[in-house]
């Protein structure tokens, strides 16, 4: 049972790490513009009659006619929004042709509004309210699960439930990870005990655990058990890939195996040098961020910007190729975001993080040591910042400072 439980937990943890990589790397192929969505479809063939075997609409609908728009009558955005029932599921065989067309037009209108709303701001400067999972660095949802799954054919429920937390996925030389563990029985907190905890490599085809690299100790912190550790750089050498923290825990006499998944990305390819300046350009605020590049390649750098009251405001991003050397990278606070959010200056670049993208290998990145900041801009008057939507202009280009 223990072997099966550990293998299931390890496979789940590796899948979680892979999903995290895919989520954080989304959009790394470059932004080619939003997909074209038709405003209307006047050239579509006429809606055919009811197909054989389709059920008749209820008598009330038959008397009143289809709930969609009259043929040839244009739908307005206000009318479309007044029909929330169009979002409800309905069996297509229960719908008249006009109702099917009304739902199709409703979905097209929703997609068009979504595209128009997205295009108000550039991809390199987005409102943080649309990125709740990016308000803080490496937000990782807790994992809640039974301490040990039942045997096949055994009882369907076990009493002990554990909640696992970790503050990061990516590790570099010198980085410190913190993990937590708490347990409940019947919804009530109960003490947990860590029998053993060891960090191992998870590599090979198929992946297999190495001999323990590091023993990790947990300590009580209120209702939690917590542990902090740094990857053993000398032992890891040139290795990059998955690391697992394997934990054997005991709760109320029940034992089980838990897994915390990490990705070791090796030595950073570049170093942040802080923020050089802030300036006004084309009605937006630009923060010039110093970066010392040791290994050339494609870099993704992003920073979170708050307003003077601490309101999370924008996620500013640079995405492009860099040669070796020193650069000032422009991170943009788009003017319309300030107006849309009713934000006040001075603005605060709260932190910086980034990575160098690697093509065709795993891990697919070399991560940088984050810069904790903060940097506070000068005060800007509201009339200095443009409320105009994005016109498609590219992001400002990085510059190499003159000697």
N, C-alpha and C positions, 0 to 999 in steps of 0.2 A: 504493500500500500504506500509506504513512504517513498519508494522509488518512483511509482506512478505519479504520485502527487508532485514530487520535485520536478520530474520531466514536464508535466503539464504546466506547472508554474513557470519554469524556465522558458518554455515555448511561448507562453502568454507574454512574459516580460520582453522577450526578443521582438515579438510582434508589436508591442507597445512602443519600443524604441524606434522600430522601423516606421510606424505611423507618425511618430513625432518628427522624424527626419523629413518625411514626405510633406507634413503640414508646414513645417518651418521653411522648407525649400520651395514652396509653391510660388510660381511666377518667376523662377530663376532663369527661364529661357528667354526672358525679356518681354516687355509689354508691347504687343503689336496693335494695340487699340481694341476697343470694345467690339464685340461681334455686331454685325449689322442685323437689325431686327425690323421687319417691314412694318410700316405705319398702317397699312391697310392691304387688302388683297383683292383689288378690283378685277384682276385677270384670272381669278380662280374659276373653274367651271361651276355651273349652278349646282346647288346641293341636290343630290338625287333624292328620289322618293324613298319612302320607308322600305327598308330591306325586307325580304320575305322572312317571316317568323318573328319580326319585331312586335313587341306588345303595344297595344293601343294606349295612348295617354289617358289619365283619369278623365271622367266626363267633364269635370270643372275646367280642366285645361283645354279639352276639345272645344268647349263652348266659348272660352275666352280667347282661344288662339294660343300660339307659342309664347312662352315667357320672354323670349329674346326680342330683339328689335324687329320692327316691320321690315320687310324686304325693301332694300334701297334706302332705309332711314339711317342716317349716320349716328353712331354711338358717341356720346360726349363723355369726357372724363368724369364729370360730376355724376352722370347717370350710371357710369360703370362702377363708381365707388358706392353708389346707393344699392348695389346688388351683392351684398356679402354672401348670399346664398349660392352664388356662382362658384365660390370656393369650396363648398360642401361636396363630398363625394356623391356621385349618382351613377347607377348602373347605366351604361350607354344604351342598353336595350330598352330602358324605361323612358328615354328621351325622344322627343320629336326632332326632326331635322333642324328646325329653327332653334331649339334649345341647345343642340350640339354646336351650332354655329355661334350662338351667343356666348357659350363657354369658351370657344376657341378665340373669339375676339376679345373676351375678358382676359385670357392668358396673354395674348399679344399686347394688350394695353398695359398690363402689369409689367411685362418684360420691357416694354418701351420706356415706362416711367422709371424702372430700375436703372436702365442704361443711361437715361438722361440725368438722373440723380447722381450716378457714379461719375459721369463726365463733368460735373460741376467743379471737381477738384482733380489735380494731376495725380498720376500714380506714385510720384515721388514725394507727395505731401498729402497725407490722408487724415481725416478726423479720427481721433482715438476712440470716439464713441462707437464707431463701426468696427473696432478691433478690441472687444472686451478682453480677449485672451492675450492681448499684447500690452495691456496697461502697465504691467510690471515684467521684468526680464524672466524668461523661462518659467512662466506659470504652468504648473503641472497639477492636474486634478488628482486628488487623493484616490487611492484604490481601496475599496471596501469589499471584503470577501470572507467566506468561512475560513477558519484557521486550517482545516484539512477537509478536502472533499470526501464524501462517503464512498465506500466500495460500490462497485456495480451491483445493483440488486439490493443494496443495503438500505438503511433508513434515509429518507429524503432530506432530513434536516439535522444539523449539528448545532450545539448550543453556542460555541465560541465564534465571534465575528471580530475580525481585526481591520483596522484602518491604517493604511500605510501612506506616508508622505515623504517627499524628497524635494529639495530646493533647486535641483538642476538635473540635466541629463548629460551635458557635455563637460568633460574634464580635460584639463591641460596640466603640464608640470606646475606645481605650486597652487593649483586650485583646491579648495576645500569643499567637500559635499557634506550636507547635513540631512539625516534621515530621521523619521519618527515612526513610532508604533504605539497604538493604543487598542484596547480590547473591550468588548462588551459581551454580556450574556443576557439575553432577553431584553436588550436595549439599555441595560444598566452597566456603567463602567465597572470593570474588574481589573485587578492587577495582572500584569503579564510579566513573564520571565523569559529572557533570551538565554537559551542553552548554549548556543554557539553562533558566531557570525564571522564569515570569511569572504574576502574579495578574491575573485577568480577571473581569469580570461575565459571568454566564450568565443571560440574560434574554430576554424576547420570546416570541412565538408564531409559529413554533416557536422554542425557545431557541437563541440564538446567542451566541458569545463576542465581547466588546468588544475594543477596543484595550487593550494591556497597561496596567494601573494601577500596577504596582509590579514591579520586577525583584528577585528573591530569590536570595541567595547561599547555597550549601551549603558546609559545612566538615567535614573528617574528625573523627570522635569514636570512636577505636578502629576496629572493623570497620564502623561506620556512617558515613553522611553525614547531617548534620543541618542544619536551617535554622530560624530563628525570624523572625517578621515580625509587624507590627501593621497592621491595615487602614488605608489612607490616608483619613482622615476627611474632609479638605477636598475631595478628589477625588470621594469617594462622595456627599457632600452628603446629600440626603434619601433616597437609594436604600436599599431593604431587599430582600433576596433572596439568590440563590445567588452564591457566589464560587468560582472554580476556580483552583487553583494548577496550571498546566500545566508539566510538566517533560519535557525531552528528555534521556534518559540514554544512556550508552554502557557496555557491559560486554563485554570480550573481543572488541572489534571489531564487536559487534552493537549497533544503535541501536533505540530505541523511545520511545514517548510514554507518560507516566504522568499521572494526574490525582489531585489531592487536593481533596475537596469540602468546602465550608464554607457556612454560612448567616449572613448579616449581618443582625442584628435591630435596629440603630439604637441611639439613646440609651436608657438604662435608664429605665423608668417609675417606679421607686421605689428607695430606698436602705436597706440594712440599717444599723441602729444598734447592733448587738451584742445580747447577752443581758442583759436587765434583772435577772432573778432566777430562782431555781428554788424550787418549792414543792410541797407534798404536797396532792393533791386526790383524794378517793375511792379511796385506795389506790394511786395512780399518781403519778409525778413529772412535774410540768409545768414546762417551760422557757418563760418569757415572753420573746419575741424582739421587739426594737424594729424598727419599719419605718416609714419616712417615705414616704408615698404621694404622688406628684406627679400621676399620671393614674389616675382611678378606673377600676374594672373588676373582673373576676374574676381572682383571683391563686391560683397554686399555689406554696406555699413548703414546702421539705422540708429536714430536717437529719439527719445520721447521728450516732448515739449509741453510744459505746463504754463498757465498764465500766472499773474501776480498773486492770485488768491489760492493757488494750488490746484486749479481745475485742470485735469488731464485734457490736453488740447489737440495735439497732433503727433503723428508718427512720421518723421522725416527720414528719407532714405536715399542713399547713393547706390547705384548698381552699374558697374562698368569695369573696363580693363585698366590696370595700372602697371606701369613699369616699376623697376626698383628705384628707390629714392624717396625724397621728402615731398609730400603733397599737402595742399590745403583743399579739403573736400567740402563742397557746398551742400549743406543740409537746409532745406527750404521750409519755412513756415508760411504757407500760402495765405495771402491776404484775406480771401473770402472765408477761410475757416475762422479767422478771428472775428469777422462780422457775424457769421452764422452762429457762433457759440456765445456771442456777447462777451468776449474775453477782454481782459485789461492787461496792459503792459506795466512794468517790464516782463519779458517772457523768460522762462527758465528752461534751458536745455538740461534735462535731469540726468541723463546717462547716455552712454554710447556702447554699442556692441556690434560685432560683425564677424565675418569669416571670409576665407578665400575658397572659392568653389573649385572642386576637383571633378574632372569629367571621367565617367566610366569606372570609378573605383568606389569602394566602401571602406571607411566613411567617405561621404561625398564632400567633405569640407575640412578645412583647418581653421579652428576658431581662434579669435583674438582674446586676450585678457580684456575684460570690459573696463571702461572708464566710468567711475562712479559720479563724477561731477560734484555739484551742479555748476552751471555757468549762467549768470544773469545778464540779460541784454540791457541796453539803454532803454529809456522810455520812448515809446512811439505814440504819436497822436493818431486817433482813429482815422483822420482824413489823409494820413500818409499811406494807409493800407487800402488796397483796392478791393471793393466788394464784387468785382466782375468775375464771372465764371471762367474757368480755364479755357484758353483759346487754342490749345494744342501745342503751345511753345515747349521746347525741350527744357530739361533741367540745366542750370548753369554748369559749365564744365569745370573740372578740377584744375588747379593751377599749381605750378611749382614755384615756390618762393624764390625771389632773386637773391643771389649771394650777398 
